[in-house]
Amino acid sequence: MKSEELRKILEQLHAELASTDTIDAALRDRLRALQVDIGDALGKEPPPASLRKMLEDTVVYFEASHPTLARRLAAVIDTLALYGL
């Protein structure tokens, strides 16, 4: 998968996260950390395999408290899987 394609997918995720309006301080901190990790992954060619694991862990974290966000993240993971990540 090319970094540009991954970047587009992750930009879509970023937009989804920005539109989430029920964010508490702990969630905001977790999302900021995720954005930093994604930014670091985008700087590598190819992106590290740990990117998918990081997203999967985040889905588990959000499943109970923010199910809509967890579903959106899961959809991103599915898309990444189509590209072999």
Rosetta blueprint (number, residue, H / E / L):
1 M L
2 K L
3 S H
4 E H
5 E H
6 L H
7 R H
8 K H
9 I H
10 L H
11 E H
12 Q H
13 L H
14 H H
15 A H
16 E H
17 L H
18 A H
19 S L
20 T L
21 D L
22 T L
23 I L
24 D L
25 A H
26 A H
27 L H
28 R H
29 D H
30 R H
31 L H
32 R H
33 A H
34 L H
35 Q H
36 V H
37 D H
38 I H
39 G H
40 D H
41 A H
42 L H
43 G L
44 K L
45 E L
46 P L
47 P L
48 P L
49 A L
50 S H
51 L H
52 R H
53 K H
54 M H
55 L H
56 E H
57 D H
58 T H
59 V H
60 V H
61 Y H
62 F H
63 E L
64 A L
65 S L
66 H L
67 P H
68 T H
69 L H
70 A H
71 R H
72 R H
73 L H
74 A H
75 A H
76 V H
77 I H
78 D H
79 T H
80 L H
81 A H
82 L H
83 Y L
84 G L
85 L L
